[in-house]
Amino acid sequence: MSQTKWLNCRLRDIQNKLTAAGHPVSLPVISRLLKAHGYRLRQNVKQHEGSVHPERGRQFAYIHTQREQHQQAGHPTLSVDTKKKELVGDFKHDGRIWCREAEAVKVHDFLSEGEGRAVPYGIYDLSHNRGTVYVGQSADTPAFAVDNLVQWCRTELPQRFPGATHLFIEADGGGSNSARSRVWKHHLQEKLADGLGLTVTVCH
């Protein structure tokens, strides 16, 4: 046995290679032998984060402290993020449903053939373990992100946190709610803080 390993091969490919080398083996036997040696069909896993900033631990400890202080004070604490954008139209999407026949969709996902692009923006209420998703047709802009927060505050805030004066928001460092985006900060101040009379704290 050599040290040669075949990667990304179908069982049929391995069978053909073995047969060509003078070792005819059936597909079930190949499958059984691979499983016996710990081989499975696997996807790659996101684990390598690169270099770690020396202040990273302190940053997350600070966010945790801020979250706990706001929750103990009864303030709404939210986590926000833009979800995966989806083409709107007759396209293939992940997921399955119960039906008698599979729905036929287009072979290619060309943007030009779509009716538009859906931009889902998620707002997760940490205190009530409840998420809300707003779907827009525009680009993922800071104004779009803040408009969704304003809509959440007008519809959800009075029901869950009547009389709330503070709002704590956790967001990632990039995208529409980037830590460096002046537009994001301007709209937060203008539409949330001044517009709704809230003291807004944001941690990235």
Secondary structure, 3 states (H helix, E strand, C coil): CCCCCCCCCCHHHHHHHHHHCCCCCCHHHHHHHHHHCCCCCCCCCCCCCCCCCCCHHHHHHHHHHHHHHHHHCCCCEEEEEECCCEEECCCCCCCCCCCCCCCCCCCCCCHHHCCEEEEEEEEEECCCCEEEEEEECCCCCHHHHHHHHHHHHHHCHHHHCCCCCEEEEEECCCHHHCCCCHHHHHHHHHHHHHHHCCEEEEEC
